[in-house]
Amino acid sequence: MQKPKVLFLIGAGPHRNDNHRRLPKAFADEGWRVEVADHASLHLDRGIVKAADTDLGECDLIWLLGFGERRSFLDRAQLLRRIDQGRFVNVIDAYTYLHGKLAFLEHLPETHAGSDAELLIKRLDDRSDWIVKPSGTSFGQGVARIRNNADGRDAIRRTIHEQGFAILQRFVESAADGETRCLVAGGKVIGCYRRQPGSTDHRANLAAGATASPHVLSAGERGLAQTVATQLRNAGVGFAAVDIAQPHLIEVNVANPGGLGTIEALSGEDLAPSAVRAIIGRHGYC
């Protein structure tokens, strides 16, 4: 009997994490045939969707790591939607609707969003600080903590001028002490760590100078993380990162979340095998 086959679609780099090496290896260690192709190699050939020479219809599982080149993503997504979505680790719709800063709005802090700066400015008040951020960036890029003053209003206008769209979110006081990143696979929380902002930057992103430390989830954190993990599983997402500043969700990363390398550096444990086993079990491969 032929071994099952997984196809990874990845970008040409540079890569912000090592998922493109770590996850294919974990599948190979489980006895799977592993193929890797560039997002840009995706094409339609006489009615067959292929990545390089691989027919996607012949793959048992397909995993997109990242979006590839953004300007062609929607075109490639239309091709990928032609494939049985049950074959995807994360269904294609999730990259559009569930990745980012506006997914699962019911769990977020008070949030406003739009392309009209003056409408967002009207929502400012003095009860707390606010966070203004673009919707389509990662690693804390463009995120600013503001107050209801001239500088804060200018930050909103600048974000919309540069990005065309902005998210305005009430600052969560617990976020001043950091955020908790949880990795979820197959609908379960498989690991976590704490990210503390540096002394001169409010952002809890490692790329912005935050530091990582081991963490044990509180009951509240575990409950929220598991709730979101279940929602993700039910929506067809097999692997994601969930960022929490208790009692709120801050962000969900479906496209290509970092954290496996950080957790191994902190604990010595590589969680990629656990993630892969959870995913293949979810898809009926044991």
WOURWO-V32982 format. One record per backbone hydrogen bond with DSSP energy under -1.0 kcal/mol. CO is the residue of the C=O (numbers start at 1). NH is the residue of the N-H. E is the energy in kcal/mol with one decimal. If there is no record, write none. Layout:
BEGIN
co=CO nh=NH e=E
co=CO nh=NH e=E
END
This chain:
BEGIN
co=4 nh=33 e=-2.8
co=5 nh=60 e=-1.7
co=5 nh=61 e=-1.8
co=6 nh=35 e=-2.5
co=7 nh=63 e=-2.8
co=8 nh=37 e=-2.7
co=9 nh=65 e=-3.0
co=10 nh=39 e=-2.0
co=18 nh=21 e=-1.5
co=18 nh=22 e=-3.0
co=19 nh=23 e=-2.1
co=21 nh=25 e=-1.6
co=22 nh=26 e=-1.8
co=23 nh=27 e=-1.9
co=24 nh=28 e=-2.5
co=25 nh=29 e=-2.6
co=27 nh=32 e=-2.2
co=28 nh=31 e=-1.8
co=33 nh=6 e=-2.6
co=35 nh=8 e=-2.7
co=37 nh=10 e=-2.4
co=38 nh=41 e=-1.8
co=39 nh=42 e=-1.9
co=41 nh=52 e=-1.4
co=43 nh=50 e=-3.1
co=45 nh=48 e=-1.6
co=48 nh=45 e=-3.3
co=49 nh=56 e=-2.3
co=50 nh=43 e=-2.8
co=51 nh=54 e=-2.4
co=54 nh=51 e=-2.2
co=55 nh=58 e=-2.0
co=56 nh=59 e=-1.6
co=61 nh=7 e=-2.4
co=62 nh=89 e=-2.5
co=63 nh=9 e=-2.5
co=69 nh=72 e=-1.2
co=70 nh=73 e=-1.3
co=72 nh=76 e=-2.3
co=73 nh=77 e=-2.9
co=74 nh=78 e=-1.6
co=75 nh=79 e=-1.4
co=76 nh=80 e=-2.5
co=77 nh=81 e=-1.9
co=79 nh=82 e=-1.5
co=80 nh=83 e=-1.3
co=84 nh=87 e=-2.0
co=85 nh=88 e=-1.4
co=87 nh=62 e=-2.2
co=89 nh=238 e=-1.5
co=91 nh=94 e=-1.1
co=92 nh=95 e=-1.3
co=93 nh=97 e=-2.7
co=94 nh=98 e=-1.9
co=100 nh=252 e=-1.9
co=104 nh=107 e=-2.4
co=105 nh=108 e=-1.2
co=107 nh=249 e=-2.5
co=110 nh=170 e=-2.5
co=112 nh=168 e=-3.4
co=114 nh=166 e=-2.2
co=116 nh=120 e=-1.7
co=117 nh=121 e=-2.6
co=118 nh=122 e=-1.5
co=120 nh=123 e=-1.4
co=121 nh=124 e=-1.3
co=129 nh=171 e=-2.2
co=130 nh=146 e=-3.0
co=131 nh=169 e=-2.9
co=132 nh=144 e=-2.6
co=133 nh=167 e=-2.8
co=138 nh=141 e=-1.5
co=140 nh=143 e=-1.6
co=144 nh=132 e=-2.7
co=146 nh=130 e=-2.9
co=147 nh=149 e=-2.1
co=149 nh=153 e=-2.5
co=150 nh=154 e=-2.3
co=151 nh=155 e=-2.0
co=152 nh=156 e=-1.7
co=153 nh=157 e=-2.2
co=154 nh=158 e=-2.7
co=155 nh=159 e=-2.2
co=156 nh=160 e=-2.1
co=157 nh=161 e=-2.3
co=158 nh=162 e=-2.4
co=159 nh=163 e=-2.9
co=160 nh=164 e=-2.0
co=166 nh=114 e=-2.1
co=167 nh=133 e=-2.1
co=168 nh=112 e=-3.1
co=169 nh=131 e=-3.3
co=172 nh=175 e=-1.9
co=173 nh=176 e=-1.5
co=174 nh=177 e=-1.3
co=175 nh=178 e=-1.3
co=179 nh=195 e=-3.1
co=180 nh=244 e=-2.5
co=181 nh=193 e=-1.6
co=182 nh=242 e=-2.9
co=183 nh=190 e=-2.8
co=183 nh=191 e=-1.1
co=184 nh=240 e=-2.0
co=185 nh=188 e=-1.5
co=188 nh=185 e=-2.6
co=191 nh=183 e=-2.6
co=193 nh=181 e=-2.4
co=194 nh=213 e=-2.0
co=195 nh=179 e=-2.1
co=196 nh=211 e=-2.5
co=205 nh=208 e=-1.5
co=205 nh=210 e=-2.0
co=206 nh=209 e=-1.5
co=211 nh=196 e=-2.9
co=213 nh=194 e=-2.9
co=218 nh=222 e=-2.8
co=219 nh=223 e=-2.3
co=220 nh=224 e=-2.3
co=221 nh=225 e=-3.0
co=222 nh=226 e=-2.5
co=223 nh=227 e=-2.1
co=224 nh=228 e=-2.5
co=225 nh=229 e=-2.5
co=226 nh=230 e=-2.4
co=227 nh=231 e=-2.0
co=228 nh=232 e=-2.8
co=229 nh=233 e=-2.5
co=230 nh=234 e=-2.5
co=231 nh=235 e=-1.1
co=232 nh=237 e=-2.7
co=233 nh=236 e=-1.7
co=236 nh=91 e=-2.1
co=238 nh=186 e=-2.5
co=240 nh=184 e=-2.7
co=241 nh=253 e=-2.6
co=242 nh=182 e=-2.7
co=243 nh=250 e=-3.2
co=243 nh=251 e=-1.2
co=244 nh=180 e=-2.8
co=245 nh=248 e=-2.5
co=248 nh=245 e=-2.5
co=251 nh=243 e=-2.7
co=252 nh=100 e=-3.2
co=253 nh=241 e=-2.2
co=255 nh=66 e=-2.1
co=259 nh=263 e=-2.7
co=260 nh=264 e=-2.0
co=261 nh=265 e=-2.3
co=262 nh=266 e=-2.0
co=263 nh=267 e=-2.7
co=264 nh=268 e=-2.5
co=271 nh=275 e=-2.6
co=272 nh=276 e=-2.7
co=273 nh=277 e=-2.5
co=274 nh=278 e=-2.2
co=275 nh=279 e=-2.2
co=276 nh=280 e=-2.9
co=277 nh=281 e=-2.0
co=278 nh=282 e=-1.8
co=279 nh=283 e=-1.5
co=280 nh=285 e=-3.6
co=281 nh=284 e=-1.3
END
